[in-house]
Amino acid sequence: MSKREEIFRILPERLKSVIGKRNLDFDQVTEICIRVGRPVCVYVGGREVRLDYFPGKEELKEIVNFMSRYSPYAFEEEMRKGFLTIEGGHRVGMAGKAITERDRVKNLRYVSSVHIRAAHEVKGCADRVFPYITNQKELYHTMIISPPGCGKTTLLRDIIRQVSDGNSYVKGCTVGIVDERSEIAGCYLGAAQNDIGLRSDVLDACPKAEGMLMLIRSMTPKVVAADEIGTKEDVEAIEYAMHCGCRILVTAHGNSVQELRKKPVLGRMIQEERFERYIVLKQGDRPGMIEGIYDRRGQPCC
């Protein structure tokens, strides 16, 4: 099934017709934003295409029904987090009225905004970093640092795939992935929709710190991977994984090693030189543009 067909399966007929008439290249579509009473916006190759179509409340309700297969209560846990993953690994974020219980969000009702983030695999995008993040067929403890929207998850996914399968720089090994927001593997009903390699195991929609500990105790991974670390609990779990002999592959929001060094939580790990390699991404014409690769002391490797 094509990306276009996967996304169109959750859209009402009128909206499918409006988008279909624009003959958009769905390989370049990154996001479709649908809001009640406002024009639909489609983002294609870095540009915004605004459609002369204003969806109503019933159409948003129809999208939610299609996504949840008319059983929204069966997906209450995902709805509580504000997103669902559909077939193909595309993530659909939602906003509306939050239903709370004991000061925690229990569910979403009256969904008024839906943002469909198209899943993109760029196989081979990690090829150029492997000479710098491996040694004697093993992965260095590696952190990818990137501002939002610069392709860190895409790069992370391809490193995971190649480490899992093995290549000329690294011997294929087991990779345990904690995919808290379902963006790495893009699991749909528990099955990975993205290619994450033949030796990878995924804990989908699981808190990172808890998931790392679960994987180490139950799956004995050689490499533990996670996206967007930042909490004290994340750091403690990473330190435990390192102590157990696992190699670590993670991402974090930031612009540079120096910036993260000043942060209270991640800064300590950087100052203690726990990570051996840092890949820093930058804003550019395309995702995954590398600003530099640095060693444990923050010195350039290339």
C-alpha positions, 0 to 999 in steps of 0.5 A, a space after each residue: 500500500 502506498 503512503 497516499 493510500 495509507 493516509 487516505 484510509 482515515 480521511 472523509 470522502 470530500 477531503 480525499 477528493 480535495 487533496 487528490 485534485 492537487 496531485 501532490 507528491 506524497 513522497 514529499 508530504 511531511 504533514 497534513 493539518 486539519 482544523 475545524 472551520 479553518 483551511 486544510 494545510 499540507 506541507 510538501 517539501 518544506 512549503 505550505 499548500 493551503 487548500 480552500 476547504 474548511 472541514 466541520 466538526 463531523 469530519 474531524 469526528 469521522 477521522 477519529 472514528 476511522 483511526 480507532 476503527 469506531 472504538 475510541 475507548 479501545 484506544 483510550 491510552 493512546 488518545 490520552 497521550 494526544 496521538 495515534 499511530 496508523 497503518 504505515 507508521 504515520 503519527 496522527 496528533 490530536 487536540 480538543 477538550 481534555 477529560 481529566 481525572 485526579 489532575 491527569 488527562 484521561 481522554 480527549 473529546 470533541 477533537 478540533 485539530 488533527 495533524 497527520 505526520 507522514 512517516 519517512 524512512 531515508 535508508 542510507 542517510 546514516 552511511 556517512 556517520 558510521 566511520 566516526 561512531 564505531 570502533 572495532 565493529 562496535 558502536 560507541 555510546 552515541 548521542 544525536 543532538 538536534 533542534 526540532 524538525 531537523 531529522 534526528 529521528 530519521 537518522 536514529 532509525 537508520 543507525 538502528 537498522 544498520 546496527 541491527 542488520 550489520 554492515 562493514 563498520 559494525 557487527 549486527 547485534 540485538 537492539 532494544 528500542 524504547 519507542 515512547 512516542 511511536 516515532 522510531 518503529 512506527 508500530 501499528 497494533 504492536 507491529 513495526 511499520 518501519 524497517 528497524 533491522 532484523 535483530 531489533 526488539 521494540 517496546 512501543 508507547 512505553 516511558 523511556 526510563 522504565 522501558 530501558 530497564 524492562 528491555 535490559 532485564 528481559 531481552 538482553 540487548 547489546 544496544 539500547 536506543 531511545 528518542 528525546 531523552 532529558 529527564 533525571 529518570 532517563 539519565 539514571 536508566 542510561 547509567 544503569 544500561 551502561 553499567 550492564 555493558 549495553 551500548 547507548 544510542 539516543 537523541 536529545 533536543 539542542 543546538 550544540 554539545 556546549 549548550 547541553 553541557 550547561 543543562 542541569 540533567 544531561 549536563 552531568 553526563 556530558 561533563 563526566 564524558 559518558 558519551 563517546 560520540 555526539 552527532 550534531 544536526 543543523 537546520 537546512 534545506 533537507 532533514 539530517 544535515 550534519 553540523 559536526 561529529 564530536 568526541 567525548 570531550 566535544 572535539 571535532 572528529 571530522 
